[in-house]
Amino acid sequence: MIDIAWRSGRASVMLFGVLEDVRVNDRLTIPAAELAWRFSRSSGPGGQGVNTTDSRVELSWDLTGSTVLPPVLKERAVSRLGARLVHGVLTITASEFRSQLRNREAAADRLAGLVAAAIAPPPRARRATRPSKGAVERRIADKKRRGQVKRGRRGEMD
């Protein structure tokens, strides 16, 4: 499906389902039907094709409207990605390569990495520990030894 919108006298093309699914991990794959691709001109220096090629890529995924994630993982992802979401949609922009294909791959990889980090289980709680009595004594003895060395370096004052 192709959706063409006119912005400031220029057509902006949004493609739905252009590429294959985005694999996040062994259990989760975002289907291509839920992804929205948008292409525009990259900024910065270029060559002859700088004003003609749409190499900048925007990949959008509606996280809150997605049916892929179970409610628990969706809630976790929304809380961790809250600052990056706009109305529940996660948007990734890639324009570091001159080729649109490489920018598409970079955007898909970045989306997969962000989602994988967002749905990862929280780390185990740290168990509070104390240094052993021997470790404390060794540390203090080392400090005293170091102080003795420094005191020994002092010259005799006249």
N, C-alpha and C positions, 0 to 999 in steps of 0.2 A: 504494500500500500504506500502511495506517495502523497504527501500533503505539501502543497506549495503555498507559502504565505508571503505577501509583499511587505517589505519593510524598507522604508526610506528609498523607494524607487528601485530596489533590488530584490530579486526573488530569493527567499530562504527556503531550502528544501529540507523536509524532515522525512526520513525513511523509517518505516516500521518493519522489523523483521528482515533486514537486509543481510545481516551476518548470522552465523550460527549461534547456538546457545553459549552462555558464559558459564564455565565450570568454576565454582567457588572452591569446593573440596570434594571428597569422595562421595558424600551423601547429598550435596546440594548443587543444583545446576539452575541458573536463571534462564528460562526459555526466551528465545529471540522475540516472541510475540509481546513480551513485557518490556522490551527495550525500545527506546526512541533515539534515533541517530539524527544529528543535525550537523551540516557541514557549512563552513564559511571560510573567508579568506584569512590567512594567518597574518599577524602583524610582523613587523621587523624587516630586516633587509632580505632581498631576494634577487633573483635574476630576471630573465625574460618572462618567466611565467608567473611572477609574483602577483600580478593583477588579474590573472585569469584562472588560477587553480584554487579550488576550495579545499585546502589541505587541513585546516583546523577542524577538529572533531569535538562535538559535544555529545556525550552519552548520558541519557536520562533513564532512571528506573524509579517507578512509583513504589517505594518501599511499603508504605502503609496500605496501598491497594493490592499488593501482591498476594497471590494465593500459594506461593512456593514455601514461605516460611511458616512454621507453626506459631501459634500466638506467643508462646514463651520466648522464642528466638526473635520474633518481630519486636516484642516489647524491649528486649535487651538491645537490639540494634537501634531502635528509635532513641533510646536513652543515651547510647554511646555516640550516635551520629547526629544528635539533636541540632548542633550548631551548623552542620552541613546541609541539613534538610530544609527545603523550601516547600511548604504545604505538603510534606510527606514525600517529596521527590528528591532523590539523590542525583546530582549532576556532576559528571566528570568531564574535564576539558583537557584535550591533548593537542599541542601544537609544536612539540619539540622537533618533529621530523619534517622533512620536506615532502614526504610521500603521504598521501591520505591513508593508504593501506596500513603503513607502519603506525600512524597516529591512531587508527581504529584499533589495532592490536594493543597499543599502549593504553588506550582508554579502557579496553576490556580487561586487561591485566590489572590495571589500577582499581577498577570496580571490584573485581574478584578479591583482591587483597584487602580492600576496605571492608567489604562485607564479611570476609573470613575473620578479620580482627574484631569486627563488631559483634559477631555471634559467638565468639570463642567463650568458653566458660570462664568465670572469674577465677583469679589465682587463689590458691589455698591461703588461708589466713596464716600469718606468721606466728610461730610459737615463741613467746618471749623466753629468752635464755639469759643466764648470767655467766660471766667469765669465772673459771674455776679459781680456787684460792691460790693454787700454784702459779697460774697464769698471771694473776695480779702481783704476786710476790716477784716473779721473774721480770715483769715490766718495771716495777719500782727499783729492783736491783740494777737493771740496765740503765735506768735514768740516773741512779746514783753513780754508776761507773762512768757514764758519759760526763757527768758533772766533775768527777775527779780528773778526767783527762783534760777538760777545759781549764780547771784550776791549775793543773800542772803546767800548762802553757803560759801562764801569767809570768811575766818577767819580774825580777826583784826590783822594786822601786828604790831609788836612792833617797 
